[in-house]
């Protein structure tokens, strides 16, 4: 019963309902999902669902490209060729250019490769698609760690330097002379703190990009980003903590780092 029914369907619908077409779609979803899980683990915007849909969409477009071309033209990839342009627009939306940093390049490249894996599944090249998936996972997980271990990779760290510089009190409470003296001491302490930070950064050849600065009950806090190698990060942290003008120095990983 099923065979005569399928025989009456148009060629494109027959392909979509066939076991081969379903297998290609499912395999592309699995491979895209494998990469999506890695992105999800790193808390990236292009996570599991995004990569699964990109892979499946590329597979479906590739399959339909072959069917829509039919026998009238030898150009079977006319529809599939436009996938690259569409993914280019999608990847461009993941790239953010800030004042001194470019974010999202790895996520955009991942989306581009996931689409290529989907196209490979759509063409029925399962082994090649699986090989590409494994290579992408190795690149995302282990190559970056290897670069950090060797010391090649430059990555951002957020430094927060804290120093107890005292607090100024209203002159109504302590008198004009004492309030002025306290304010002067605060300014001098702040100047020594900032000078100490700049001295350490200058010695390492790094530029301070201030993110935030505030004063809580006399505790001055200054946060800034430094992008450099692990060796330089270790040196900066050691020298900042050794300074007499800083009471505490903490570092945080950048959540937006790829």
Wavefront OBJ file of the C-alpha trace (Angstrom):
o trace
v 0.000 0.000 0.000
v 2.740 2.460 0.930
v 4.833 1.922 -2.201
v 2.119 2.910 -4.736
v 1.240 5.935 -2.565
v 4.855 7.151 -2.504
v 5.180 6.537 -6.228
v 2.374 9.058 -6.839
v 4.116 11.828 -4.868
v 6.304 14.475 -6.562
v 10.011 13.779 -6.504
v 10.801 16.412 -3.821
v 8.144 15.110 -1.407
v 9.222 11.549 -2.079
v 12.781 12.454 -1.068
v 11.665 14.132 2.147
v 9.596 11.123 3.141
v 12.227 8.599 2.216
v 14.443 6.905 4.754
v 17.539 8.490 3.225
v 16.196 12.020 3.570
v 15.104 11.457 7.165
v 18.461 9.935 8.057
v 20.311 12.908 6.623
v 18.200 15.367 8.604
v 18.564 13.416 11.835
v 22.314 12.970 11.451
v 22.804 16.659 10.750
v 20.804 17.508 13.891
v 22.944 15.135 15.961
v 26.216 16.540 14.644
v 25.055 20.130 14.993
v 23.820 19.299 18.482
v 27.223 17.904 19.484
v 28.831 21.224 18.645
v 25.898 23.086 20.180
v 26.411 21.279 23.494
v 29.991 22.524 23.622
v 28.822 26.079 22.944
v 26.079 25.677 25.566
v 28.645 24.504 28.107
v 30.586 27.717 27.485
v 27.384 29.786 27.869
v 27.444 31.162 24.323
v 24.441 32.608 22.526
v 24.781 30.124 19.653
v 23.914 27.094 21.754
v 22.300 23.698 21.272
v 19.087 24.680 19.503
v 20.764 27.245 17.260
v 23.406 24.853 15.944
v 20.890 22.030 15.491
v 18.607 24.260 13.443
v 21.476 25.640 11.354
v 22.741 22.138 10.540
v 19.282 20.820 9.717
v 18.416 23.886 7.605
v 21.605 23.566 5.592
v 20.901 19.866 5.063
v 17.348 20.539 3.936
v 18.402 23.285 1.524
v 21.058 21.020 0.039
v 18.574 18.191 -0.466
v 16.013 20.519 -1.999
v 18.622 22.099 -4.247
v 19.162 18.769 -5.940
v 15.462 18.077 -6.321
v 14.453 21.560 -7.469
v 17.097 21.514 -10.186
v 15.536 18.377 -11.607
v 16.852 17.046 -14.888
v 16.547 20.280 -16.848
v 19.827 21.761 -15.628
v 23.179 20.322 -14.600
v 23.499 22.959 -11.826
v 22.311 20.967 -8.826
v 23.749 23.360 -6.237
v 22.054 26.614 -7.175
v 19.932 26.794 -4.000
v 22.640 25.350 -1.769
v 25.127 27.959 -2.991
v 23.081 30.670 -1.285
v 23.494 28.981 2.115
v 26.967 30.474 2.455
v 25.617 34.007 2.014
v 22.793 33.459 4.488
v 25.110 32.015 7.114
v 27.449 34.953 6.538
v 24.702 37.360 7.642
v 23.904 35.179 10.657
v 27.552 34.966 11.686
v 27.983 38.718 11.314
v 25.236 39.187 13.892
v 27.298 37.254 16.449
v 30.360 39.485 16.105
v 30.553 42.457 18.444
v 33.128 45.199 18.030
v 33.762 47.180 21.201
v 36.189 50.024 21.821
v 39.258 47.826 22.088
v 38.030 44.260 21.531
v 36.319 42.085 18.960
v 33.993 39.438 20.396
v 32.172 36.507 18.842
v 34.600 35.538 16.080
v 34.814 31.926 17.265
v 31.026 31.639 17.572
v 30.589 33.070 14.069
v 33.167 30.645 12.670
v 31.432 27.773 14.471
v 28.097 28.675 12.893
v 29.785 28.777 9.481
v 31.286 25.293 9.954
v 28.040 23.841 11.350
v 26.274 24.959 8.160
v 28.978 23.263 6.110
v 28.494 20.060 8.123
v 24.766 20.253 7.436
v 25.416 20.658 3.713
v 27.762 17.670 3.814
v 25.040 15.563 5.447
v 22.582 16.782 2.831
v 24.928 15.523 0.133
v 25.077 12.105 1.825
v 28.752 12.358 2.836
v 28.252 11.078 6.383
v 31.838 10.099 7.124
v 33.138 13.478 6.022
v 30.494 15.244 8.135
v 31.372 13.170 11.204
v 35.080 13.814 10.702
v 34.461 17.551 10.446
v 32.356 17.465 13.623
v 35.135 15.747 15.560
v 37.719 18.205 14.272
v 35.538 21.164 15.302
v 35.066 19.748 18.811
v 38.806 19.161 19.160
v 39.524 22.704 17.978
v 37.030 24.237 20.398
v 38.017 22.158 23.417
v 41.700 21.305 23.177
v 43.430 23.712 20.801
v 42.588 26.710 22.977
v 43.840 24.905 26.092
v 47.036 23.967 24.262
v 47.584 27.587 23.206
v 47.211 28.724 26.804
v 49.610 26.066 28.078
v 52.224 26.988 25.495
v 51.679 30.669 26.235
v 50.650 31.785 22.748
v 47.072 32.732 23.474
v 46.139 36.235 24.586
v 42.971 36.337 26.655
v 41.257 39.035 28.732
v 41.085 39.070 32.523
v 39.187 41.543 34.677
v 41.329 42.960 37.494
v 39.751 44.554 40.554
v 42.189 46.467 42.744
v 41.001 47.537 46.196
v 42.629 49.958 48.623
v 41.461 51.510 51.881
v 42.051 55.192 51.195
v 39.726 56.508 53.902
v 36.576 58.545 53.576
v 35.796 62.228 53.603
v 33.320 63.469 56.209
v 31.011 66.488 55.987
v 32.556 69.626 57.353
v 29.436 70.155 59.476
v 30.325 67.001 61.419
v 34.103 67.399 61.845
v 34.780 71.028 61.089
v 36.147 72.755 58.033
v 39.858 72.216 58.733
v 39.596 68.520 59.543
v 37.267 67.851 56.608
v 39.746 69.531 54.262
v 42.642 67.523 55.737
v 40.735 64.241 55.380
v 39.796 65.057 51.786
v 43.430 65.835 51.012
v 44.559 62.500 52.510
v 41.950 60.672 50.429
v 43.164 62.336 47.240
v 46.788 61.505 48.055
v 45.935 57.855 48.808
v 43.947 57.582 45.595
v 46.804 59.110 43.626
v 49.305 56.621 45.123
v 46.978 53.704 44.354
v 46.465 54.711 40.725
v 50.167 55.473 40.282
v 51.079 52.026 41.646
v 48.685 50.321 39.190
v 50.013 52.288 36.225
v 53.602 51.572 37.241
v 52.968 47.818 37.239
v 51.126 47.944 33.896
v 53.781 50.136 32.287
v 56.515 47.731 33.375
v 54.638 44.898 31.634
v 53.871 47.006 28.545
v 50.115 46.823 29.098
v 47.422 49.494 28.807
v 44.743 49.947 31.460
v 41.172 49.986 30.143
v 39.017 51.008 33.104
v 35.606 49.343 33.361
v 34.358 50.635 36.687
v 35.439 52.649 39.689
v 33.670 53.358 42.965
v 34.236 54.017 46.663
v 32.378 52.061 49.335
v 32.865 53.302 52.916
v 36.380 54.471 52.160
v 37.329 51.357 50.160
v 38.323 52.424 46.661
v 37.686 49.826 43.956
v 38.989 50.045 40.402
v 38.210 47.435 37.751
v 39.996 47.202 34.419
v 40.570 44.688 31.625
v 43.944 43.457 30.437
v 44.301 41.178 27.416
v 47.590 39.318 27.337
v 49.197 35.879 27.783
v 49.085 33.773 30.932
v 52.706 34.557 31.783
v 52.052 38.302 31.749
v 48.819 37.863 33.716
v 50.752 35.995 36.423
v 53.328 38.770 36.532
v 50.728 41.529 36.783
v 48.863 39.760 39.561
v 52.065 39.147 41.518
v 53.312 42.731 41.204
v 49.952 44.320 42.010
v 49.546 42.223 45.137
v 53.098 43.028 46.214
v 52.488 46.796 46.041
v 52.147 48.662 49.327
v 49.404 50.871 47.849
v 46.933 48.025 47.219
v 45.129 46.095 49.936
v 43.584 43.386 47.778
v 43.718 42.369 44.122
v 41.289 39.854 42.627
v 40.880 38.672 39.039
v 37.862 37.370 37.160
v 37.532 35.571 33.869
v 35.724 37.462 31.155
v 32.320 35.813 30.620
v 32.300 36.977 26.980
v 35.644 35.381 26.183
v 35.471 32.663 23.498
l 1 2 3 4 5 6 7 8 9 10 11 12 13 14 15 16 17 18 19 20 21 22 23 24 25 26 27 28 29 30 31 32 33 34 35 36 37 38 39 40 41 42 43 44 45 46 47 48 49 50 51 52 53 54 55 56 57 58 59 60 61 62 63 64 65 66 67 68 69 70 71 72 73 74 75 76 77 78 79 80 81 82 83 84 85 86 87 88 89 90 91 92 93 94 95 96 97 98 99 100 101 102 103 104 105 106 107 108 109 110 111 112 113 114 115 116 117 118 119 120 121 122 123 124 125 126 127 128 129 130 131 132 133 134 135 136 137 138 139 140 141 142 143 144 145 146 147 148 149 150 151 152 153 154 155 156 157 158 159 160 161 162 163 164 165 166 167 168 169 170 171 172 173 174 175 176 177 178 179 180 181 182 183 184 185 186 187 188 189 190 191 192 193 194 195 196 197 198 199 200 201 202 203 204 205 206 207 208 209 210 211 212 213 214 215 216 217 218 219 220 221 222 223 224 225 226 227 228 229 230 231 232 233 234 235 236 237 238 239 240 241 242 243 244 245 246 247 248 249 250 251 252 253 254 255 256 257 258
